[in-house]
Amino acid sequence: MKYVYSGPKAHPNGIAEQTLCKLLFMPRPRTHDPQIVLDAAEKLAADAGPTAVTVRAVAAATGVSNGALYHTFQSRQVVLARTWLRAAHRFLALQSADIDRAVAASDPETRTAAVLDAAEAPARLAVAHPDSARLLLLVDRAELLAGDLAPALAQEIADTEKALVAALNRLARALWGRADRRGLATVTTCLVDLPTALLLRRDRLTDPLARAQLRVAVRAVLDLGPH
């Protein structure tokens, strides 16, 4: 019996057709670091507002081609969302560490000190990552979700917000053994409302006096409790 070879035909240069097709049509490898792109987008937003974050502007700042940016991020909105998520995760890492210390503390003063540090997390972020802090101040969730974001990316944004709420609930239980409406509202006053009013809205993230005022105000709210 005669056997006939039925595998891939050989290319004249000795490369099988199947292998040649893979070489011709395989995706091009990424040649840029996405973190550099996020750094550039963050600086653009911090310096000139979120509308300054365009694919063309990021390409000019990084030297990465428009095509390569679209290949990695798909759109300007995705670049902005990914930049915001990185900044939000940086903030959550700082504040969550303080909340963990408060939850684990065995005495009231240590717990209070950890909560005061958690309230100052926006100011500490401004020292470690000034452009990240500025971005979080300038870009809100509604702007991120405007436009055509993939459901998975929109879910990442929602999950980040849920992580913050979960941390506030844990802290309320550690402080007062309750995470009801009043308990959560009191913790939110300490870690969201007061830092926003004293540091963020008045652009005083690096002002030592503002940070001292924040600590005094948060301590007063903690002393009063949720009642």
C-alpha positions in Angstrom: 0.0 0.0 0.0 1.3 3.4 -0.9 1.1 6.2 1.7 0.7 9.8 0.6 1.9 12.7 2.9 -1.1 15.0 3.6 0.6 17.5 6.0 1.3 21.2 5.5 2.8 21.9 2.1 6.3 23.1 2.2 7.1 26.7 1.2 9.7 27.1 -1.4 12.1 28.5 1.2 11.5 25.4 3.4 8.9 26.9 5.8 5.6 25.1 6.1 2.6 27.1 4.9 1.0 26.8 8.3 4.0 28.2 10.1 4.3 31.0 7.6 0.7 32.0 8.2 1.4 32.2 11.9 4.4 34.4 11.4 2.4 36.7 9.1 -0.7 37.1 11.1 0.3 36.7 14.7 -0.3 39.8 16.9 2.7 42.1 17.1 4.4 41.9 20.5 4.0 44.9 22.8 7.1 47.2 22.7 6.1 49.7 25.3 5.5 49.6 29.1 1.9 50.4 29.9 2.9 51.9 33.2 4.8 54.6 31.3 1.6 55.4 29.3 -0.4 55.6 32.6 2.3 57.9 34.1 2.0 60.2 31.1 -1.8 60.2 31.2 -1.8 60.9 34.9 0.5 63.9 34.5 -1.6 65.3 31.6 -4.7 65.1 33.8 -3.0 66.5 36.9 -1.5 69.5 34.9 -4.4 70.4 32.6 -7.4 68.4 33.6 -8.9 65.1 32.3 -9.8 66.5 28.9 -6.1 66.9 28.2 -5.8 63.1 28.2 -6.0 62.2 24.5 -4.4 59.4 22.6 -2.4 62.0 20.6 -1.2 63.8 23.7 -0.2 60.6 25.4 1.6 59.4 22.2 3.5 62.7 22.1 4.5 62.5 25.7 5.7 58.9 25.6 6.9 58.5 22.0 4.6 55.5 21.6 2.7 55.5 18.3 -1.1 56.1 18.2 -1.5 52.7 16.7 0.3 51.0 19.5 -1.7 52.9 22.1 -5.0 51.9 20.5 -3.8 48.3 20.3 -3.1 48.2 24.0 -5.9 50.5 25.4 -8.5 50.6 22.6 -9.6 54.2 23.4 -8.9 57.4 25.2 -11.6 56.5 27.8 -9.8 53.3 28.6 -6.5 55.1 29.1 -8.2 57.5 31.6 -10.1 54.6 33.4 -6.9 52.5 33.7 -5.0 55.6 35.0 -7.8 56.3 37.6 -7.9 52.7 38.7 -4.1 52.7 39.4 -4.4 55.9 41.4 -7.4 54.5 43.3 -5.6 51.3 44.2 -2.6 53.3 45.5 -5.0 55.3 47.7 -6.8 52.2 48.9 -3.5 50.4 49.8 -2.5 53.4 52.0 -5.9 53.7 53.7 -6.6 50.0 54.1 -3.3 49.5 55.9 -4.4 52.1 58.5 -7.8 50.6 58.8 -6.3 47.2 59.3 -4.2 48.6 62.2 -7.3 50.2 63.7 -9.3 46.9 63.5 -6.4 44.9 65.0 -5.7 47.5 67.8 -6.3 46.3 71.3 -6.6 49.7 73.0 -8.7 52.7 72.2 -5.9 55.2 71.7 -4.0 53.0 69.3 -7.2 52.5 67.4 -7.9 56.2 67.3 -4.4 57.0 66.1 -4.8 54.6 63.2 -8.1 56.2 62.2 -6.5 59.6 62.2 -3.8 58.2 59.9 -6.5 56.8 57.7 -8.1 60.2 57.4 -4.8 61.6 56.3 -4.3 59.0 53.5 -5.1 61.6 50.7 -2.3 63.8 52.0 0.1 60.9 52.2 -0.8 59.9 48.7 0.0 63.4 47.6 3.5 63.1 49.0 4.1 59.6 47.5 2.3 60.1 44.2 1.3 63.7 43.7 -0.2 63.2 40.2 -2.3 60.3 41.5 -3.7 62.4 44.2 -4.5 65.2 41.8 -6.1 62.8 39.4 -8.5 61.4 42.0 -9.5 64.9 42.9 -10.2 65.9 39.3 -11.8 62.8 37.8 -15.1 61.5 39.2 -16.8 58.1 38.6 -19.5 59.5 36.3 -16.9 60.8 33.9 -15.1 57.5 33.9 -18.2 55.6 33.0 -19.2 58.0 30.3 -18.6 56.7 26.8 -18.0 53.1 25.7 -16.2 51.2 28.5 -16.1 47.4 28.3 -18.3 45.8 31.0 -15.3 44.2 32.7 -13.5 47.5 33.1 -16.7 49.2 34.4 -17.0 46.4 36.9 -13.4 47.0 38.1 -14.3 50.6 38.8 -17.4 49.4 40.7 -15.4 46.8 42.6 -12.9 49.5 43.7 -15.7 51.5 45.2 -17.1 48.4 46.9 -13.7 47.7 48.5 -13.8 51.2 50.1 -17.3 50.7 51.5 -16.3 47.3 52.8 -13.3 48.8 54.6 -15.5 51.5 56.2 -17.9 48.8 57.4 -15.1 46.9 59.0 -13.8 50.0 60.7 -17.3 50.9 62.1 -17.7 47.4 63.6 -14.2 47.7 65.2 -14.9 51.1 66.7 -18.4 50.6 67.9 -19.5 47.1 67.2 -22.0 48.2 64.7 -22.1 49.0 61.0 -25.7 50.4 60.8 -26.6 53.6 59.1 -25.3 55.9 61.9 -22.1 53.9 62.4 -21.2 53.9 58.7 -22.2 57.6 58.4 -19.8 58.5 61.3 -16.9 56.6 59.8 -17.7 58.2 56.4 -17.6 61.6 58.0 -14.1 60.8 59.4 -12.5 59.3 56.3 -14.4 60.9 53.4 -16.3 64.0 54.3 -13.8 65.8 56.5 -10.7 65.0 54.3 -12.7 66.2 51.3 -13.7 69.4 52.9 -10.4 70.3 54.6 -7.8 68.9 52.2 -9.3 68.2 48.8 -11.8 70.9 48.0 -9.5 73.6 49.2 -6.4 72.1 47.6 -4.5 71.9 50.9 -3.2 68.3 50.6 0.3 69.4 51.5 -0.6 72.0 54.1 0.6 70.9 57.6 -2.0 73.2 59.3 -4.8 71.6 57.3 -3.6 68.2 58.2 -3.5 69.2 61.9 -7.0 70.6 61.7 -8.2 67.4 60.1 -6.8 65.3 62.9 -8.5 67.5 65.5 -11.8 67.3 63.7 -11.7 63.6 63.2 -10.8 63.0 66.8 -13.8 65.1 67.9 -16.2 63.1 65.7 -14.8 59.8 67.1 -15.2 61.1 70.7 -18.8 61.9 70.0 -19.5 58.6 68.3 -22.6 57.5 66.3 -25.1 57.6 69.1 
